[in-house]
Amino acid sequence: MALRVAIQMDPIELANPEVDTTVLMALNAQARGHSLWVYQPERLALEDGHVTARAHPLEVRATPGDHYTLGEPVLLDLAEDVDVVLLRQDPPFDMHYITATHILEHIHPETLVVNDPVEVRNAPEKLFVTRFKGLQPPTLISRDLRAIAEFRLRFPDMILKPLYGGGGSGVTRLKPGDGNLDALLELHFALNREPVICQAFLPAIAQGDKRILLVDGEPVGVINRVPAEGAVRSNLHVGGRAEAVELTARDRELCATIGPDLRTRGLIFVGVDVIGDYLTEINVTSPTGAQQLKRFTGVDATALMWDRIEALRAEGHAGLGLFRN
């Protein structure tokens, strides 16, 4: 089955083909004979219920410094000219991101959007996990200074992070006796109207922050991201180191708890973060880690994703529209 695939993402020229999951998704799609286009969310348009995007035909290669070729832009009707839209722009999950999900809602599921834009909007990474009681470490989400102060008394070794950030941005550890909490809150609340997340520090982070990839609710593999010496953040782009690990019994238990809900919501490609025995985030916007997983284990989570997408499209309707210049 040859599909027509549009990828909504940040500038492809900034992607690193050696580590970028979206590039691996595109390489797999291309190898299967699917046609590719790419556009940035700024190129979306909604008029009288019709959603269009000015997109470039795309060829991809796994060659650092020469990983893509763009054709001349065309105006795609995303309801007629495309079978699948990959929603792969990175957080922050702000009004810009939310607006894109509202626009893409007009075409899904007739054009399959992965992940479902309504459920992406309803499942912010750090809030969605709170639906599953008992899986998180002790966590408070609030703007209330008294509530935050009382949480700090109970958990004097604490992590503070923005609610809608991504990639480890703004994550800070406050050790017992650290007097910077008030200043950090003052700075955050001066810049944002959102609450912050306060979370008990987990010493297990020294052993790493696992990223488990799930396809249609089933765990397909895991990598471990180990923070640099003395660091709190394990994100690979800020100095974390990836290493091979196996899924533990607790990892499988966590995935079995959330998997059916992910499947029901149409969240086909998801990455969850696990520190020790705790689930800390459920990433549904543009989960990463597939390249490292493939390198360590040979398991290609994006190939499994395309297997599922192709099955869903075989069951549904593919538009027969024409491209408009």
C-alpha positions in Angstrom: 0.0 0.0 0.0 1.6 3.3 -1.1 0.5 6.1 1.2 0.7 9.9 0.8 2.3 11.2 4.0 2.7 14.8 5.1 5.0 15.5 8.1 4.3 18.5 10.3 7.6 19.2 12.1 10.2 21.8 13.0 12.7 22.8 10.2 14.0 19.6 8.8 17.4 21.2 8.1 17.9 21.3 11.9 17.3 17.6 12.3 20.2 15.3 13.0 19.7 12.1 10.9 21.8 10.0 13.3 19.5 10.6 16.3 16.3 12.1 15.1 13.2 9.9 15.4 11.2 11.8 12.7 14.0 11.3 10.2 13.8 7.5 10.9 10.1 7.6 10.5 10.5 9.3 7.1 13.3 6.9 6.0 11.0 3.9 6.8 8.1 5.5 5.0 10.2 6.2 1.9 11.6 2.6 1.9 8.0 1.3 1.8 7.2 3.4 -1.2 5.2 6.1 0.5 5.3 9.6 -0.9 6.5 12.3 1.5 5.9 16.0 2.0 7.1 18.2 4.8 5.8 21.5 6.2 6.1 23.6 9.3 3.0 24.4 11.4 3.1 28.0 10.2 2.2 26.7 6.8 -1.2 25.4 7.9 -4.4 27.2 6.9 -8.0 26.7 7.7 -10.7 28.3 5.5 -14.4 27.3 5.5 -13.6 24.0 7.0 -10.8 23.1 4.5 -7.4 22.5 5.8 -4.4 23.1 3.6 -0.6 23.2 4.0 2.0 24.6 1.7 4.4 21.7 1.7 7.6 20.6 0.0 8.0 17.2 -1.6 10.7 15.4 0.5 13.4 12.9 -0.1 15.4 11.7 3.0 18.8 10.1 3.5 20.7 8.9 6.5 23.6 11.1 5.6 24.8 13.7 8.1 25.0 17.1 6.4 23.0 15.8 3.4 19.9 14.2 4.9 17.2 15.7 2.8 16.1 17.2 -0.6 13.1 19.5 -0.9 11.1 20.0 -4.0 9.1 23.0 -5.0 6.3 23.8 -2.6 2.7 22.7 -3.4 -0.5 23.5 -1.7 -1.9 20.3 -0.2 -5.5 19.8 0.8 -4.9 17.7 3.8 -8.3 16.1 3.6 -8.1 15.1 -0.1 -4.5 14.9 -1.1 -3.0 13.1 1.9 -3.6 9.7 3.6 -1.5 10.3 6.8 -0.2 13.4 8.7 2.6 12.9 11.1 2.3 15.4 13.9 5.9 15.7 14.9 6.6 19.3 16.0 8.4 19.6 19.3 7.1 21.2 22.5 6.7 23.6 24.2 3.0 22.7 24.3 1.7 26.2 24.1 -1.2 27.9 22.3 0.7 27.7 19.0 0.8 23.9 19.4 -2.8 23.7 20.7 -4.0 25.8 17.7 -2.4 23.3 15.3 -4.3 20.4 17.0 -7.6 22.3 16.6 -6.9 22.8 12.8 -5.8 19.2 12.3 -9.0 18.0 14.1 -10.9 19.0 11.0 -9.3 16.2 8.9 -8.9 13.3 11.3 -9.7 10.4 11.1 -10.5 10.5 7.4 -6.9 11.6 7.0 -5.2 9.7 9.7 -3.3 12.1 12.0 -0.6 10.4 14.2 -1.0 11.0 17.0 -4.8 11.9 17.1 -4.8 15.7 17.5 -7.7 15.8 19.9 -6.0 13.4 22.2 -2.6 15.1 21.9 -4.4 18.3 23.1 -6.1 16.4 25.9 -2.9 14.6 27.1 -0.2 17.1 27.9 2.9 15.1 28.8 3.2 16.1 32.5 -0.6 16.3 33.2 -1.8 13.1 31.4 0.3 10.9 33.7 -1.7 12.2 36.7 -4.7 10.2 35.5 -3.0 7.0 36.6 -3.0 7.1 40.4 -0.1 5.6 42.2 2.3 5.5 39.2 4.0 8.9 39.8 6.4 9.9 42.5 4.9 12.4 45.0 3.9 15.4 42.8 2.2 18.7 43.2 1.0 20.9 40.3 0.1 24.4 41.5 0.7 28.1 41.5 -0.3 28.4 45.2 2.8 29.5 47.2 1.5 28.0 50.4 0.8 24.7 48.8 4.3 24.7 47.3 5.9 25.6 50.6 4.1 22.8 52.4 5.1 20.3 49.7 8.7 21.4 50.2 8.4 20.8 53.9 7.4 17.2 53.2 9.9 16.7 50.4 12.9 19.0 51.1 14.8 17.4 48.2 12.7 18.5 45.3 12.5 18.9 41.5 10.9 22.0 40.1 9.9 22.2 36.5 7.6 24.0 34.1 4.3 22.3 33.3 4.5 22.7 29.5 8.2 22.6 28.8 10.0 20.0 26.9 13.4 18.4 26.5 14.3 19.0 30.1 14.1 22.8 29.7 13.8 24.6 33.1 14.2 21.5 35.2 15.9 22.4 38.6 16.8 20.4 41.7 16.4 22.1 45.0 18.4 20.2 47.6 17.5 20.4 51.4 18.4 23.9 52.6 18.6 25.5 49.1 17.1 28.9 49.5 16.4 29.6 45.9 12.8 28.4 45.7 11.1 31.7 46.2 13.3 33.4 43.6 12.7 30.6 41.1 8.9 30.8 41.6 9.0 34.6 41.3 10.8 34.3 38.0 8.6 31.6 36.6 5.3 33.3 37.6 6.5 36.6 36.2 6.9 34.9 32.8 4.1 32.4 32.8 0.5 32.1 34.0 0.8 28.3 34.3 1.4 26.3 37.5 4.7 24.6 38.2 5.4 21.0 38.9 7.0 20.1 42.2 8.2 16.5 42.5 10.1 14.6 45.1 13.6 14.0 43.9 14.3 10.4 43.0 17.9 9.2 43.8 17.3 6.5 41.2 18.0 9.1 38.6 21.7 8.5 39.1 21.1 5.1 37.4 19.2 6.7 34.6 15.8 7.8 33.2 14.4 5.1 31.0 12.5 5.9 27.8 10.1 3.2 26.8 8.5 3.4 23.4 5.0 2.0 22.9 3.2 1.4 19.6 -0.6 1.2 19.8 -0.3 0.8 23.6 2.3 -2.1 23.5 5.9 -1.6 24.7 8.3 -2.4 21.9 11.6 -1.4 23.6 13.5 0.7 26.1 16.7 2.7 26.4 18.2 4.2 29.4 19.4 7.9 29.5 22.0 8.5 32.1 22.7 12.1 33.2 26.2 13.5 33.1 28.1 13.5 36.4 26.5 15.9 38.9 23.5 16.7 36.5 19.8 16.1 37.1 18.6 16.1 33.5 19.2 13.0 31.5 17.9 14.3 28.1 20.3 13.3 25.4 20.5 16.8 23.8 21.7 18.3 27.2 24.5 15.8 27.8 22.7 12.6 28.8 24.2 9.3 27.7 22.1 6.5 26.1 22.6 2.9 27.0 21.0 -0.4 26.4 18.7 -1.9 29.1 15.9 -4.5 29.3 12.3 -4.0 30.3 11.8 -4.9 33.9 8.7 -6.5 35.4 7.8 -3.0 36.9 8.2 -1.4 33.4 5.8 -3.9 32.0 3.4 -3.4 34.8 3.4 0.4 34.2 2.9 -0.1 30.4 0.1 -2.6 31.0 -1.7 0.0 33.2 -1.6 2.8 30.6 -1.5 0.8 27.4 -5.3 0.2 26.9 -6.0 3.9 27.4 -3.4 4.9 24.9 -4.9 2.6 22.3 -8.4 3.8 23.0 -7.3 7.4 22.5 -5.5 6.7 19.2 -2.1 7.6 20.6 -0.2 5.3 18.3 3.4 6.3 19.0 4.2 7.2 22.6 7.3 7.5 24.8 7.0 7.1 28.5 9.7 8.1 31.1 10.5 5.9 34.1 12.8 6.6 36.9 13.2 3.7 39.3 9.7 2.3 39.9 7.9 5.5 38.9 6.3 6.8 35.8 7.2 10.5 35.4 5.9 11.5 31.9 3.8 10.2 29.0 5.1 11.8 25.9 2.6 12.0 23.0 3.6 15.1 21.0 6.9 14.0 19.3 8.5 11.2 21.3 12.1 10.4 20.6 14.5 7.6 21.3 13.8 5.3 18.3 17.2 5.7 16.7 19.0 4.7 19.9 16.6 1.8 20.4 17.3 0.5 16.9 21.1 1.0 17.4 21.2 -1.0 20.7 18.6 -3.7 20.0 17.8 -3.8 16.3 14.1 -3.1 17.2 12.8 -0.4 14.9 9.8 1.2 16.7 9.0 3.4 13.7 8.7 0.3 11.4 6.2 -1.1 13.9 4.4 2.2 13.8 4.1 2.1 10.0 2.8 -1.5 10.2 0.0 -0.2 12.4 -0.7 2.9 10.3 -0.8 0.8 7.1 -3.3 -1.6 8.7 -5.5 1.3 9.8 -5.4 2.9 6.4 -6.3 -0.4 4.8 -9.4 -0.4 6.9 -10.4 3.2 6.1 -10.8 5.6 3.2 -7.9 7.1 1.3 -8.7 10.5 -0.4 -8.3 10.8 -4.2 -7.8 14.5 -4.6 -5.3 16.3 -6.8 -2.4 18.5 -5.8 -2.8 22.2 -6.4 0.1 24.5 -7.2 
